Amino acid sequence: MLKKSMLYLFITILFIGLLSGCAQSSNEGGGEGEEVKTVKIGYFPNLTHIATIVALEKGYFEDAFGKDVTIETKTVANGGLFMEAMATKAIDVGTVGPGPLLNFYVKNKEYHLISGAVNGGAVLVAAEGSGVEKLEDLDGKKVAIPVIGSTQDVMLRKALKEADLKAKTSGGTVDLFAAAPADTASLFVQKQVDAAATQEPWGYVLENQANGKLLLDWDEFAWGKESTNTVVAARADFLKNKDLSQKYLDAHKKSVQFIQDNPEESKEIVIKHLKDLTGKELNKDEVDAAFSRLAVTTDVNEKVIQEMADISKEAGYIPSSDIKGLIDMSLLK
C-alpha cells in the first residue's frame, strides 16, 4: 500500500509540474498572462500617406498599443497590392486609396473604411506639345494613371464626364494608360502620353522636370477639396478587437492633429522616413508644393465615396455599386 501511495503522489506532483510548465510557456513574453499580439500596418511610401508615416515616426502607435503588442509594417506601391496583401492577412489595417478598397469590398465584405486620412493630393497635368490646353482637349489623347481602377483613374473618369468625354474602355475616345507615377516624367519627355492624372509630389515633378502644364489643380480635379485621396482601411477580423481598433484610431487622430499643427516638422519627418525607406531623398520644394495641394483630415465625404463606386461600376471594375456597410466611422466618433 505504501508503494502504491508513493506512486500516486509522484504522478500527481509530475502532473502539476507539467501544468505549471505549460502555463509558463504559454505566457512567456506576454506579461500579465496575456498573449502577445501583432498588428500589421500597411501604407504607401509617398506623401499622401503622411498620417501613417508620422504616427510611426513619432511612436504614436507604439504608445497607443503598449509593450505587449508587436507592430509590423508593410509598404506597397499601389492600392491593388495593398488590398491583395490585406486579403492574405499580410496587412490588418493601414492607409490606401478609396478606389481599390471599394473595388475589393463589393466582392468581399471583409474590408472597411474607418477614417479619412488625406483629401486632394492629386492633379491633372498636360504634357508639353500635347496640344492639351483644357479638359475638352483630351479627346483622342492618351492619359497616364497610376493603376487601372485606382483612385486617380476614378477621379479622371469623373473629370472626363464633366467634359462630356469617356475612356476608350467605356466606349469613348480617351486612352487611359497605366504607369507608375515615378515613370510619368520620362513618358512626358518621350512624348508617349499627353497628360497624367497623378498624386503628389509627382504632379509637381511633371511641371518642373518635364515642362508639364497644370490642367486641373487639386481643388478643381474631380470633387475638388472633397476628393478623398487616402483613407484608413481595416480587416473585419481586426475590427472585432475593439480595443486594438480604437487604439489604432487614437494614434491616427493624434498624428492628423500633429500634422495640422506642425506642417513644417511633419514634412521633415516624411522626407527622412522616405529616405530611410527608399534611399532617395525628396526635394524640399517638391514636398512644400505637394503639401499645399492636400488636406490631412479624418473626415470622409460619404457621397463622394458612393459616386466613386458608381463610376467604378460604369467602368466595369465592379459588378455592383452597392457599398452599404463599407464605411464604419463608429470607432472614430
C-alpha positions in Angstrom: 0.0 0.0 0.0 2.8 2.4 0.9 4.5 1.8 -2.5 1.2 2.4 -4.3 0.6 5.6 -2.3 4.1 6.9 -3.1 3.5 6.1 -6.8 0.2 8.1 -6.8 2.0 11.0 -5.1 4.8 11.0 -7.6 2.3 11.0 -10.6 0.3 13.9 -9.0 3.5 16.0 -8.5 4.7 15.3 -12.0 1.3 16.3 -13.5 1.1 19.5 -11.5 4.7 20.3 -12.6 3.7 19.8 -16.3 0.7 22.0 -16.0 2.8 24.7 -14.4 5.4 24.5 -17.2 2.7 24.7 -19.9 1.2 27.8 -18.3 4.6 29.5 -18.0 5.4 28.6 -21.7 2.1 30.0 -22.9 2.5 33.3 -21.1 6.2 33.7 -21.8 6.8 37.3 -23.1 3.1 38.2 -22.8 3.1 40.0 -19.5 0.2 39.6 -17.0 -0.6 36.2 -18.7 -1.8 37.9 -21.9 -1.0 36.5 -25.3 1.4 38.7 -27.3 -0.5 40.4 -30.3 0.8 41.6 -33.6 -0.7 44.4 -35.6 0.3 44.6 -39.3 0.1 48.1 -40.6 0.3 48.9 -44.3 0.9 52.1 -46.3 2.5 53.5 -49.4 5.9 55.3 -49.4 4.6 58.6 -50.5 3.3 61.9 -49.2 -0.4 61.2 -49.2 0.3 58.5 -46.5 1.8 61.2 -44.2 -0.6 60.3 -41.4 0.7 56.8 -41.1 4.3 57.8 -41.6 4.2 60.5 -38.8 2.4 58.1 -36.5 5.1 55.6 -36.9 8.0 58.1 -36.6 6.5 59.8 -33.6 5.8 56.5 -31.8 2.1 57.1 -31.6 1.2 53.5 -32.5 3.7 52.1 -30.0 2.4 54.4 -27.3 -1.2 53.5 -28.0 -0.8 49.7 -28.3 1.6 49.3 -25.4 4.6 47.0 -24.9 2.6 43.7 -25.3 1.7 44.5 -28.9 4.2 44.0 -31.7 3.9 46.3 -34.7 4.8 45.1 -38.2 4.8 47.4 -41.2 4.4 46.7 -44.9 4.8 49.2 -47.7 3.3 48.6 -51.2 3.4 50.5 -54.5 -0.3 50.8 -55.2 -3.8 50.1 -53.9 -4.2 46.8 -55.7 -1.2 45.4 -54.0 -2.3 46.8 -50.7 -5.7 45.1 -50.9 -4.2 41.8 -52.1 -1.9 42.0 -49.0 -5.0 42.7 -46.8 -6.8 39.7 -48.5 -3.9 37.4 -47.5 -3.8 38.9 -44.0 -0.4 40.4 -44.5 -2.0 43.7 -43.6 -4.6 44.3 -40.8 -5.0 48.0 -41.1 -3.5 51.0 -42.8 -3.9 53.7 -45.4 -5.0 53.2 -49.0 -7.0 54.9 -51.7 -10.8 54.5 -51.6 -10.9 53.2 -55.2 -9.1 49.9 -54.6 -10.8 49.5 -51.2 -14.4 49.7 -52.5 -13.5 47.5 -55.5 -12.5 44.7 -53.2 -15.4 45.4 -50.7 -18.0 44.8 -53.4 -16.6 41.3 -53.9 -15.8 40.6 -50.2 -17.4 42.4 -47.3 -14.3 41.8 -45.1 -12.8 45.3 -45.5 -14.0 48.6 -44.0 -13.3 52.3 -44.3 -12.9 53.6 -40.7 -11.4 57.1 -41.1 -10.3 59.6 -43.6 -6.6 60.5 -43.9 -6.0 62.8 -46.9 -8.2 64.8 -49.2 -7.0 66.2 -52.5 -3.3 65.4 -53.2 -4.0 64.6 -56.9 -3.8 66.8 -60.0 -4.2 66.6 -63.8 -1.2 67.7 -65.8 -0.8 68.1 -69.6 2.4 67.3 -71.4 4.4 69.9 -73.3 3.5 69.9 -77.0 0.4 67.7 -76.4 -2.0 70.5 -77.6 -4.0 70.0 -74.4 -5.0 73.4 -73.0 -8.3 72.5 -71.4 -10.1 69.3 -70.3 -12.1 69.0 -73.6 -8.7 68.7 -75.5 -8.2 65.3 -74.0 -10.5 64.0 -76.8 -8.4 61.3 -78.6 -5.4 61.7 -76.2 -3.5 59.3 -74.0 -3.6 59.9 -70.3 -1.4 58.2 -67.7 -2.9 56.9 -64.5 -1.1 55.0 -61.6 -3.1 51.8 -61.9 -6.4 50.7 -63.6 -9.1 51.1 -61.0 -7.0 53.4 -58.9 -8.4 56.5 -57.1 -6.8 58.7 -59.8 -8.4 56.6 -62.5 -11.8 57.2 -61.0 -11.1 60.9 -60.5 -10.1 61.2 -64.1 -13.3 59.5 -65.3 -15.3 61.9 -63.1 -13.5 64.9 -64.8 -14.0 63.5 -68.3 -17.7 63.0 -67.6 -17.9 66.7 -66.8 -16.4 67.5 -70.2 -18.7 65.0 -72.0 -15.8 62.6 -72.6 -15.3 58.9 -71.8 -12.4 56.5 -71.6 -11.9 54.1 -74.6 -12.8 51.2 -72.4 -16.2 52.8 -71.8 -16.9 53.5 -75.5 -15.1 56.9 -75.5 -12.0 58.4 -77.1 -9.6 58.9 -74.2 -6.9 56.2 -73.8 -6.1 55.5 -70.2 -2.5 54.2 -69.8 -1.4 52.6 -66.5 2.1 53.6 -65.5 4.0 54.0 -62.2 3.9 57.7 -61.1 7.7 57.8 -60.9 7.8 56.9 -64.6 5.4 59.6 -65.9 8.1 62.3 -66.2 10.0 60.1 -68.7 6.8 59.4 -70.6 6.2 63.1 -70.9 9.7 63.8 -72.2 9.5 60.9 -74.7 6.0 62.2 -75.7 4.4 58.8 -75.0 1.5 60.3 -73.1 -0.4 63.6 -73.5 -1.4 64.0 -69.8 -1.3 62.4 -66.4 -3.7 62.1 -63.5 -1.4 61.6 -60.6 -0.8 62.1 -56.9 1.7 64.4 -55.4 4.6 65.1 -55.4 4.6 63.6 -59.0 2.4 66.5 -60.3 4.9 69.0 -59.2 7.7 66.8 -60.7 5.9 66.8 -64.1 5.5 70.6 -64.0 9.1 71.3 -63.0 11.1 68.5 -64.5 9.1 67.6 -67.6 7.7 71.1 -68.5 4.2 69.9 -67.9 1.3 72.3 -67.6 -1.2 72.1 -64.7 -4.6 71.4 -66.2 -6.6 70.9 -63.1 -5.2 71.8 -59.6 -6.2 69.7 -56.6 -9.1 71.9 -55.7 -10.5 71.6 -59.2 -9.8 68.0 -60.1 -12.9 65.7 -59.7 -14.6 66.6 -56.4 -12.0 69.3 -55.6 -11.2 69.6 -51.9 -13.8 66.9 -51.1 -11.9 64.4 -53.3 -11.0 61.6 -50.9 -7.4 60.5 -51.7 -6.4 58.3 -48.8 -8.4 56.6 -46.1 -7.8 54.1 -43.2 -8.9 50.6 -44.1 -9.2 47.7 -41.8 -10.0 44.0 -42.0 -13.3 42.9 -40.4 -11.5 40.4 -38.1 -9.1 43.2 -36.9 -12.2 45.4 -36.1 -13.6 42.6 -33.9 -10.9 43.6 -31.4 -12.4 46.9 -30.4 -9.5 47.7 -28.1 -6.8 47.5 -30.8 -9.0 49.2 -33.3 -9.7 52.1 -31.0 -6.0 52.4 -30.1 -5.1 52.5 -33.8 -7.5 55.3 -34.5 -6.4 57.2 -31.4 -2.9 57.2 -32.8 -4.1 58.1 -36.2 -6.1 61.1 -34.9 -3.1 62.2 -32.9 -1.0 62.1 -36.0 -3.5 64.0 -38.1 -3.7 66.7 -35.4 0.1 66.9 -35.1 0.4 67.4 -38.9 -2.2 70.1 -38.9 -0.4 71.9 -36.0 3.1 71.3 -37.2 3.3 71.2 -41.0 7.0 72.1 -41.3 8.1 69.4 -38.8 5.8 66.9 -40.5 7.4 67.5 -43.9 10.9 66.9 -42.4 9.6 63.7 -40.8 8.3 62.4 -44.1 11.4 63.3 -46.0 13.6 61.4 -43.5 11.3 58.4 -43.4 11.1 58.0 -47.1 14.9 58.4 -47.5 15.4 55.7 -44.9 12.9 53.5 -46.6 13.8 54.0 -50.3 17.3 55.5 -50.2 16.0 58.5 -52.1 15.5 62.0 -50.6 12.6 64.0 -51.7 13.3 67.6 -52.8 12.1 70.1 -50.2 10.4 72.3 -52.8 8.6 69.2 -54.1 7.3 68.4 -50.7 6.3 72.0 -50.0 4.3 72.2 -53.3 2.7 68.8 -52.7 1.7 69.7 -49.2 0.0 72.8 -50.4 -2.2 70.6 -52.6 -3.7 68.3 -49.9 -5.6 68.4 -46.7 -4.8 66.0 -43.9 -8.1 65.0 -42.2 -10.1 62.2 -40.6 -13.2 63.4 -42.4 -14.8 61.4 -45.2 -17.5 62.6 -47.6 -19.7 59.5 -47.9 -21.4 60.9 -51.0 -18.1 61.1 -52.8 -17.3 57.5 -51.9 -20.6 56.4 -53.3 -20.1 58.3 -56.5 -16.7 56.7 -56.8 -18.4 53.3 -56.6 -20.9 54.4 -59.2 -18.1 55.4 -61.6 -16.2 52.2 -60.9 -19.4 50.2 -61.8 -19.8 52.2 -65.0 -16.2 51.4 -65.9 -16.8 47.7 -65.4 -14.4 47.4 -62.5 -17.1 46.1 -60.1 -20.4 44.2 -60.7 -22.3 46.4 -58.3 -22.1 49.9 -56.7 -23.8 48.8 -53.5 -21.3 49.6 -50.8 -23.6 49.6 -47.9 -21.6 48.7 -44.8 -18.2 49.7 -46.3 -17.9 52.9 -44.2 -17.9 52.4 -40.4 -16.9 55.6 -38.6 -18.3 54.5 -35.3 -15.0 54.0 -33.6 -13.6 57.3 -34.9 -16.6 59.1 -33.4 
